[in-house]
Amino acid sequence: MSANPATAATTPVTATATAPAPTSPESSTASKKSSLATLRGLVPFLAPYKPQFVMAGVALLFAAAATLAIPYAFKQMIDLGFGATGSKSTEHIDFYFLALFGVAAVLAVATAARFYAVSWLGERVTADIRSAVYRHVITQSPQFFEITRSGEVLSRLTTDTTLIQSLVGTSISMALRNALLFVGGLGMMFFTSVKLAAIIIVLLFVTILPIILYGRRVRTLSRDSQDRIADASAVAGEILNAMTTVQAYTHEKIEADRFGSSVERAFITAIRRIRARSLLTVLAIVLIFGAIVFVLWLGAHAVIQGSMTGGELGQFILYSAIVAGAVGALAETLGEAQRAAGATERLLELLAERSPIQSPDKPLSLPPRTQAGASLEMHDVTFNYPSRPQSASLTHLTLSVKAGETVAVVGPSGAGKTTLFQLLLRFYDPQQGRILLDGVAIGDLDLHVLRDAIGIVPQDTVIFAADAMENIRYGRVDATDDEVIAAAKMAAAHEFIEKLPDGYKSFLGERGVRLSGGQRQRIAIARALLKNPPLLLLDEATSALDAESERLVQGALEAAMAGRTTLVIAHRLATVQKADRIIVLDEGRLVETGTHASLVAQGGIYANLAALQFHVK
C-alpha cells in the first residue's frame, strides 16, 4: 500500500500560504467554521490513498448488504418455515438457516477487510499530518515562537492527531456504514409497509433536528477541552526544561500545584464536554426509539387486523432496529466528528501560519569564493522586534567588514549585539536598510545558502540527546568520523570526550545534562568549526569556560579565524583585544569603533568597560 505522503504533507501548507504573519492560534477565527467545512481540510491528506478507500468502500458495501439481508432471511423463516407444515417446512428451515450462516460469513469477512483498510488509513493519515505539521513548524521564524509555546505545539502533534486518527480510522467508516444501513433499512421498511415507514420518517425528522442543533455545543466544548489539555502540556514542558531552577528555589510544590490546577481546568472542561455528549446520546436514543416504539405499536395492531403477516412485522421490527441503531450510532459518530473537527482546526491553524522570512522565488547565488572569508556590509539598518514595535533594537546601523577580518562587538546588555547576529542569519528582516554578504543582499539568497555560509556558536549552547559524535556532526551531516575528531581537537574538546565512558559514542543526555557548561560550549564550538563557513559568529563563545579551557579554546578559535570573517560578541574584553577592529553598540546605535588601544584612549563607553574589567584608570 504505497503512496506518497509528501503530497499530502505539503498540499495544505500551499493552500493556506496566504495567511498573515503569525498570530496567536487562540485568536484565529477558524472556530467559526462549521465542522464539515473544517474537516474538508483533511482532504489533501486523504487524497493520496484512494485505493485503500476503494477497498474499504467495497468491504463496507458487502458488510452493509449482508446486514440488511438478515431481517429478510428471518421473515422467510417465519412465514415459509415456522408458518408451514410438513417436509417443505423442514426444507425451508434448513435452507434459510444455511443462507443465514452464509450471510454471516460474508459479513465477517467484509467487516474484517473494512477494519483493516480503515485502520491502515487512520495510522497512515495521522503519520502524514504529524510530519506535515512538524515540517511546517520548524520552518517558522523566531517570531512565531515568541507567541507560541512549544508545549502547545507538542499537544497538537500528539493529542489532536490522535483524535484525527480515531476519526479517519473508525468514525468515518462507522458513519458510512451506518448511513448505508440507515438508507438501506429505510428502503426495506418502505418495501415492507409504506404507511408505517412514512410515519417513522416524519417522526425521525422531528427528532433529529434538535440533535443536530445540540451537536454544535458539543463541538465548541470539544475544542475548549483540547485547548485546556494543550495548556497543561505547555506548563509541564516549561517546568521539566527548568527542573534545576525549580528545585534550587524549592518550588516543587508550587509548580506541582500549578500543573495540578492546569490539569484540573482541563478535567472540568472535559467533564462539561462529556456531560454534553451524554445528554446528546440520551436525547438521540429517547427520541428515536420513542418514535420507533410508537410505529411498532401501530404495526402490532396491523397484524391483529390481518393486514400484515407475522414475518412482515418481524422484518419491519428488525429493519426498524437497524435504522434506529444506525441513527444512534450516527449521533455518537457526530460527537466524535465534532471533537475531531476541533482538533483539525487547531492543526490547520498551525499549517496556516506562514513565516514572514521566506526564500525568494528566484534566489541569487553567492559569487565564487576567491578570497579568505566573506565580506559583510550593513547599510542604515533599523530593526525592532515584532513583540516590541515601539522599541528599536538597532537604529541606522551602518557597518562594513572586509573578507577575513575579525570584528569584535561589545557594549552593555541590551545594546543590540545578539540582534545583529539574528539579522545576519535572517531570523528576522530589518524594517529599514540592507545587509549584503559578498555584495549580494541576503534577502535575495536562498535561506539555506545564506545560513550554510554562516557558522554560529550561541551563548545558550544547544546539545541534542545523542552521542558526542553526532552532536558535533550536526555541523555538517556528511562529515567523516576523522573530520569530527579533528574539529573536536581544534575546539579543545577531544581530551574530555575521550575520557567519557564510551568516548565519542557516549550519550550526552537531554540538553547535555551529563556535561559541564564548559564542555557543552566546546562541543558547540567544534560543531561550528566542522561546518567550516566563510563567516563565523561567536556569541560569548568562551563565556562558560574556566581559565584553562578558555586559554585552550581561545588559541583554537584564533587558528579557526584564519581564512574566514569572524564577528565576536564578548563581555569579557580580554577575549577581543586581538581583534582587527572593535565596534561598540549602545542602545542599538554604533557609537565607537577602533582597536583596543585607540578605544581606551578615547575615554568613552569601551574605556569605561575596560576600566571595570582591567582596573585601568
C-alpha positions in Angstrom: 0.0 0.0 0.0 2.5 2.5 -1.1 1.7 6.2 -1.6 3.3 9.5 -1.5 2.8 11.1 1.9 4.8 14.1 0.9 2.0 15.1 -1.4 -0.5 15.1 1.4 2.0 16.8 3.7 2.7 19.7 1.6 -0.6 20.4 0.0 -2.3 22.1 3.0 0.7 24.4 3.5 0.4 25.6 0.0 -3.3 26.1 0.2 -3.0 28.3 3.2 0.1 30.1 2.3 -1.7 33.4 2.1 -2.2 33.5 5.8 -0.9 36.6 7.5 2.1 36.8 9.7 2.0 34.7 12.8 -0.9 35.3 15.2 -1.8 33.6 18.3 -3.6 30.3 17.5 -6.3 31.1 20.0 -7.1 34.3 18.2 -8.0 32.6 15.0 -11.5 32.8 13.6 -11.3 29.3 12.2 -13.5 28.0 15.1 -16.4 29.9 13.5 -16.5 27.5 10.5 -18.8 24.5 10.5 -17.4 21.1 11.4 -17.9 19.9 7.9 -16.0 22.8 6.4 -13.2 22.3 8.9 -13.0 18.6 8.2 -12.5 19.4 4.5 -9.1 20.5 5.4 -8.2 16.8 5.8 -9.0 16.0 2.2 -5.4 16.7 0.9 -4.1 14.2 3.4 -6.7 11.6 2.4 -6.4 12.1 -1.4 -3.2 10.0 -2.0 -4.8 6.9 -0.6 -7.8 6.3 -3.0 -7.1 2.6 -3.5 -7.4 2.0 0.2 -10.6 4.0 0.3 -12.0 1.9 -2.6 -11.0 -1.3 -0.7 -12.7 -0.1 2.4 -15.8 1.1 0.4 -16.2 -2.3 -1.3 -15.9 -4.1 2.0 -18.3 -1.6 3.6 -20.9 -2.3 0.8 -20.7 -6.1 1.3 -21.0 -5.8 5.1 -24.0 -3.5 4.8 -25.7 -5.7 2.3 -25.1 -8.7 4.5 -26.5 -6.9 7.5 -29.6 -5.8 5.5 -30.2 -9.4 4.2 -30.5 -10.8 7.7 -34.1 -9.4 8.5 -35.3 -10.7 5.1 -34.0 -14.2 6.0 -35.8 -14.1 9.3 -39.1 -13.1 7.5 -38.8 -16.0 5.2 -38.1 -18.4 8.1 -41.1 -17.2 10.0 -43.6 -17.1 7.1 -42.3 -20.1 5.0 -40.6 -22.1 7.7 -42.4 -21.9 11.0 -45.7 -21.0 9.4 -45.7 -24.0 7.1 -46.1 -27.7 7.8 -44.7 -31.0 6.5 -41.4 -31.8 4.8 -41.4 -28.5 2.9 -41.3 -26.7 6.3 -38.1 -28.6 7.2 -36.5 -27.9 3.8 -37.3 -24.2 4.1 -35.9 -24.0 7.6 -32.7 -25.8 6.6 -32.3 -23.6 3.5 -32.8 -20.3 5.3 -30.6 -21.2 8.2 -27.9 -22.2 5.8 -28.4 -19.0 3.9 -28.2 -17.1 7.2 -24.9 -18.7 8.0 -23.6 -17.7 4.6 -24.7 -14.1 5.1 -22.9 -14.2 8.5 -19.7 -15.5 6.8 -19.8 -12.7 4.2 -20.4 -10.2 7.0 -17.4 -11.4 9.0 -15.0 -11.3 6.0 -16.3 -7.9 4.8 -16.1 -6.4 8.4 -12.5 -7.7 8.8 -11.5 -6.2 5.5 -13.1 -2.9 6.3 -11.5 -2.8 9.7 -8.0 -3.4 8.2 -8.4 -0.9 5.5 -9.7 2.0 7.6 -7.3 1.2 10.5 -4.4 1.4 8.0 -5.8 4.7 6.7 -6.1 6.1 10.2 -2.5 5.3 11.0 -1.1 6.5 7.7 -3.0 9.8 7.5 -2.2 10.6 11.2 1.5 10.0 10.5 1.3 12.2 7.4 -0.4 15.0 9.4 2.2 14.8 12.2 5.0 15.0 9.7 3.4 17.9 7.8 2.7 19.9 10.9 6.2 19.3 12.3 7.9 20.0 9.0 6.0 23.3 8.7 6.5 24.4 12.3 10.3 24.0 12.1 10.4 26.4 9.2 8.8 29.2 11.2 10.9 32.2 12.2 11.6 33.0 15.8 8.8 35.5 15.7 6.3 32.5 15.7 7.9 31.0 18.8 7.7 34.3 20.6 3.9 33.8 20.9 3.5 30.0 20.6 4.6 27.7 23.4 6.4 24.5 22.5 4.1 22.6 24.8 1.1 23.9 22.7 2.7 22.6 19.5 3.5 19.2 21.1 0.0 18.8 22.3 -1.3 19.4 18.8 1.2 16.9 17.4 0.1 14.2 19.8 -3.4 14.6 21.3 -5.0 16.3 18.4 -3.6 14.0 15.8 -4.8 11.0 17.9 -8.4 12.4 17.6 -8.0 12.6 13.9 -6.7 9.0 13.8 -9.9 8.0 15.6 -11.9 9.9 13.1 -10.2 8.5 10.0 -9.6 5.0 11.3 -13.0 4.5 13.0 -15.6 7.3 12.9 -15.7 7.9 9.1 -16.1 4.2 8.5 -18.8 3.8 11.1 -20.6 6.9 9.8 -20.6 5.5 6.2 -21.6 2.0 7.4 -24.5 3.4 9.5 -25.5 5.8 6.7 -25.8 2.8 4.3 -27.7 0.8 6.9 -30.0 3.8 7.5 -30.7 4.2 3.8 -31.0 0.5 3.1 -33.0 -0.2 6.2 -35.4 2.7 5.4 -35.8 1.4 1.9 -36.7 -2.1 3.1 -39.1 -0.6 5.7 -40.9 1.1 2.8 -40.9 -2.2 0.9 -42.4 -3.9 3.9 -45.0 -1.2 4.8 -45.2 2.2 3.1 -47.7 3.5 5.7 -45.6 2.7 8.8 -42.3 3.7 7.1 -43.8 7.1 6.1 -44.9 7.7 9.7 -41.5 6.8 11.1 -39.7 9.1 8.6 -41.7 12.1 9.8 -41.0 11.3 13.4 -37.3 10.8 12.8 -37.1 14.2 11.0 -38.7 15.9 14.0 -36.3 14.1 16.4 -33.1 14.6 14.5 -33.3 18.3 14.2 -32.7 19.1 17.9 -29.9 16.5 18.0 -28.1 18.4 15.2 -28.5 21.7 16.9 -27.3 20.4 20.2 -24.3 18.8 18.5 -22.9 22.3 17.8 -22.4 22.9 21.5 -20.5 19.6 21.8 -18.1 20.8 19.1 -17.4 24.0 20.9 -16.8 22.2 24.2 -14.5 19.7 22.4 -12.2 22.5 21.1 -12.1 24.1 24.6 -11.2 20.7 26.1 -8.3 20.3 23.7 -7.1 23.9 24.4 -7.0 23.1 28.1 -5.0 19.9 27.6 -2.6 21.9 25.5 -2.2 24.4 28.3 -1.4 21.7 30.7 1.2 20.2 28.3 2.8 23.6 27.9 3.1 24.1 31.7 4.7 20.6 32.1 7.1 21.2 29.2 8.2 24.5 30.6 8.8 23.1 34.1 10.6 19.9 33.0 13.0 22.1 31.0 13.8 24.2 34.0 13.9 21.5 36.7 17.2 22.5 38.3 16.0 26.1 38.7 12.7 24.8 40.2 14.5 22.6 42.7 17.1 25.3 43.5 14.3 27.7 44.6 12.4 24.8 46.3 9.4 25.5 44.1 8.5 21.8 43.6 5.2 22.1 45.5 4.3 25.4 43.8 4.9 24.1 40.3 3.1 20.8 41.1 0.1 22.8 42.3 0.3 25.0 39.2 0.3 21.9 36.9 -2.4 20.3 39.1 -4.6 23.5 38.6 -4.0 23.3 34.9 -4.9 19.6 34.8 -8.0 20.3 36.9 -9.1 23.0 34.5 -8.7 20.5 31.6 -10.7 18.0 33.6 -13.5 20.4 34.3 -13.7 21.3 30.7 -13.6 17.6 29.7 -16.4 16.8 32.1 -18.5 19.6 30.5 -17.9 18.0 27.1 -18.7 14.5 28.4 -21.9 15.8 30.0 -22.9 17.5 26.8 -22.2 14.3 24.8 -24.1 12.2 27.4 -27.1 14.4 27.1 -26.8 14.3 23.3 -26.8 10.5 23.5 -29.8 10.4 25.8 -31.7 12.8 23.6 -31.0 10.7 20.5 -31.9 7.4 22.0 -35.1 8.5 23.7 -36.5 10.5 20.8 -35.6 7.9 18.1 -36.6 4.8 20.0 -39.8 6.5 21.2 -40.7 7.2 17.6 -40.0 3.6 16.6 -41.9 2.1 19.5 -44.9 4.2 18.5 -44.7 2.9 14.9 -44.3 -0.7 16.1 -47.4 -0.4 18.2 -49.3 0.6 15.1 -47.7 -2.5 13.3 -48.8 -4.8 16.1 -52.4 -3.7 15.5 -52.0 -4.2 11.8 -51.0 -7.9 12.4 -54.0 -8.3 14.7 -56.3 -6.9 12.0 -54.7 -9.2 9.4 -53.2 -6.5 7.1 -49.6 -7.7 7.9 -48.1 -11.2 8.4 -46.1 -12.0 11.4 -43.0 -12.4 9.3 -43.5 -8.9 7.8 -43.9 -7.4 11.2 -40.8 -9.2 12.4 -38.9 -8.0 9.3 -40.1 -4.4 9.9 -39.1 -4.6 13.6 -35.6 -5.8 12.6 -35.2 -3.1 10.0 -36.5 -0.5 12.5 -33.9 -1.7 15.0 -31.2 -1.4 12.3 -32.4 2.1 11.3 -32.6 3.2 15.0 -29.2 1.8 15.8 -27.8 3.5 12.7 -29.2 6.8 13.7 -28.0 6.4 17.3 -24.5 5.4 16.0 -24.5 8.4 13.6 -25.4 10.7 16.5 -22.4 9.2 18.5 -20.2 9.5 15.5 -21.3 13.1 15.1 -20.0 13.7 18.6 -16.6 12.1 17.6 -16.6 14.2 14.4 -17.3 17.4 16.4 -14.3 16.6 18.7 -12.1 15.8 15.8 -13.2 19.0 14.0 -11.9 21.0 16.9 -8.6 19.1 16.7 -8.5 19.6 12.9 -9.0 23.4 13.4 -6.0 23.6 15.7 -3.7 21.6 13.4 -4.8 23.6 10.3 -4.1 26.8 12.2 -0.5 25.7 12.6 -0.3 24.8 8.9 -1.8 28.1 8.0 0.9 30.0 9.8 3.3 31.5 7.2 6.7 32.6 8.2 7.5 36.2 7.2 11.0 35.0 6.4 10.9 33.2 3.1 13.4 32.4 0.4 12.9 34.4 -2.8 11.1 32.8 -5.7 14.3 33.3 -7.9 17.2 33.4 -5.4 20.6 34.7 -6.4 23.8 32.8 -5.9 26.8 33.9 -3.9 29.8 34.7 -6.1 32.6 32.1 -6.4 34.9 32.3 -3.4 38.2 33.8 -4.4 39.3 35.2 -1.0 39.5 34.3 2.6 36.2 34.7 4.4 33.2 36.7 3.2 32.7 40.4 3.1 29.8 41.9 5.0 28.0 45.2 4.7 25.1 46.8 6.6 23.6 50.0 5.3 21.3 52.1 7.5 19.8 49.1 9.2 16.9 49.8 11.7 15.1 46.9 13.4 12.6 46.4 16.2 11.2 43.1 17.3 7.6 42.4 16.4 6.7 41.9 20.1 8.3 45.3 20.9 7.3 47.5 17.9 7.9 50.8 19.8 11.4 50.0 20.9 14.2 49.9 18.2 16.8 47.2 18.9 19.1 48.6 16.1 18.9 52.2 14.8 20.5 53.3 11.5 23.4 50.9 11.8 26.0 51.1 9.0 28.9 48.7 9.1 31.4 47.3 6.6 33.5 44.2 7.4 36.2 43.1 4.9 36.7 39.5 4.0 39.0 37.7 6.5 38.6 40.5 9.1 37.9 39.8 12.8 35.5 42.3 14.3 34.5 42.3 18.0 31.1 43.6 19.0 30.9 44.9 22.6 28.5 47.0 24.6 26.3 46.9 27.6 23.4 44.4 27.9 20.5 45.3 25.6 22.8 47.2 23.2 21.7 45.1 20.2 24.6 42.7 19.9 22.7 39.4 19.6 20.1 41.2 17.5 22.8 41.9 15.0 23.6 38.2 14.7 19.9 37.3 14.3 19.6 39.7 11.4 22.7 38.3 9.7 21.2 34.8 9.9 17.9 36.3 8.7 15.9 35.1 11.6 14.3 38.5 11.2 14.3 41.1 8.4 15.0 44.7 9.3 12.3 47.3 8.9 14.8 49.5 7.1 18.2 49.1 5.4 20.1 46.4 3.6 22.5 43.7 4.6 24.9 42.4 1.9 27.0 39.2 2.0 29.8 39.2 -0.6 27.9 42.0 -2.3 24.6 40.2 -2.5 21.6 41.2 -0.4 20.8 38.4 2.0 17.1 38.8 1.2 17.9 37.7 -2.4 19.6 34.5 -1.2 18.0 31.1 -0.6 17.8 30.8 3.2 19.8 27.5 3.2 22.5 29.1 1.0 22.8 32.0 3.4 22.9 30.0 6.6 25.2 27.4 5.1 27.7 30.3 4.7 27.5 31.2 8.4 28.6 29.3 11.4 27.5 30.3 14.9 28.4 29.4 18.4 25.5 30.8 20.5 25.6 32.0 24.1 23.0 29.4 25.1 24.5 26.2 23.9 22.2 23.5 22.5 23.2 19.9 23.0 20.9 17.2 21.5 20.0 13.9 23.1 22.6 11.9 21.1 26.2 10.9 21.4 29.2 13.3 21.2 30.0 12.2 17.6 26.5 13.1 16.3 26.3 16.3 18.3 29.4 17.6 16.6 28.4 16.1 13.2 25.3 18.3 13.4 27.5 21.0 11.9 27.9 19.0 8.7 26.0 15.8 8.4 28.2 14.3 5.7 31.4 14.7 7.7 33.5 11.7 8.4 34.5 10.5 11.9 38.0 11.7 11.3 36.7 15.2 10.4 34.6 15.3 13.5 37.5 14.3 15.7 39.7 17.0 14.0 37.1 19.6 14.8 36.9 18.5 18.4 40.6 18.8 18.7 40.5 22.3 17.4 37.9 23.2 20.0 39.9 21.6 22.8 37.0 19.0 23.2 38.8 15.9 22.2 40.5 15.2 25.5 37.4 15.3 27.7 35.4 13.4 25.1 37.9 10.6 25.1 37.6 10.3 28.8 33.8 9.8 28.6 32.7 6.1 29.2 32.2 5.4 25.5 34.3 8.1 24.1 32.7 9.8 21.1 29.8 7.3 21.3 28.9 8.4 24.8 25.3 9.6 25.2 25.3 13.2 26.4 21.8 13.3 27.9 18.9 15.6 27.1 20.2 19.1 26.7 23.7 17.8 27.5 23.0 17.3 31.2 25.9 14.9 31.5 28.4 17.6 30.6 29.6 20.7 32.4 28.9 24.1 31.0 32.4 24.5 29.6 32.2 21.0 27.9 28.9 21.9 26.3 30.4 25.1 25.0 33.3 23.3 23.4 31.0 20.8 21.7 29.2 23.7 20.2 32.5 25.3 19.0 33.5 22.0 17.4 30.2 21.9 15.6 30.7 25.3 14.2 34.3 24.6 13.2 33.2 21.4 11.4 30.8 23.4 9.3 33.8 25.5 8.1 31.8 28.5 7.0 33.3 31.7 5.5 31.5 33.8 8.1 31.8 32.8 11.8 29.6 34.3 14.5 30.8 33.8 18.1 28.2 34.9 20.7 30.1 34.7 24.0 31.8 31.6 22.8 34.1 31.3 25.8 31.7 32.6 28.5 31.2 29.2 30.1 34.8 28.2 30.2 37.2 28.2 33.1 40.5 30.0 32.7 42.5 26.9 31.5 39.8 25.9 29.0 39.4 29.5 27.8 43.1 29.6 27.1 42.9 26.4 25.0 39.7 27.4 23.2 40.9 30.9 22.5 44.0 29.5 20.8 41.8 27.1 18.8 39.5 30.0 17.8 42.4 32.2 16.7 43.5 29.4 14.4 40.0 28.8 13.2 39.5 32.6 12.5 42.3 32.4 10.0 40.9 32.3 6.5 37.4 33.4 7.4 35.5 36.5 8.5 34.6 36.5 12.2 32.3 38.6 14.3 32.8 38.1 18.1 30.4 39.2 20.8 32.1 39.3 24.1 31.5 40.8 27.5 34.9 39.7 28.7 37.1 42.1 26.9 40.3 40.0 27.3 39.0 37.7 24.6 38.7 40.5 21.9 41.8 42.6 22.4 43.4 40.9 19.4 40.5 41.6 17.1 41.3 43.6 13.9 38.6 46.0 15.0 36.2 46.6 17.8 32.8 48.2 17.4 30.8 49.4 20.4 27.0 49.4 20.4 24.8 51.3 22.8 21.0 51.3 22.7 21.1 49.9 19.1 23.5 52.5 17.8 27.1 52.2 16.6 28.9 54.7 18.9 32.5 53.8 18.8 34.9 51.8 16.5 38.6 51.2 16.6 41.3 48.9 18.2 41.5 48.2 21.9 44.2 50.8 22.5 42.5 53.5 20.5 39.2 53.0 22.2 40.7 53.1 25.6 42.4 56.3 24.6 39.0 57.8 23.6 37.7 57.5 27.1 34.2 56.5 26.0 31.9 53.5 26.7 34.6 51.0 25.8 37.1 52.7 28.1 34.7 52.5 31.0 34.1 48.8 30.4 37.8 48.2 30.2 38.4 50.1 33.4 35.9 47.9 35.2 37.4 44.7 33.9 41.1 45.6 33.8 41.1 48.2 36.6 42.5 50.7 34.2 42.3 54.4 35.1 
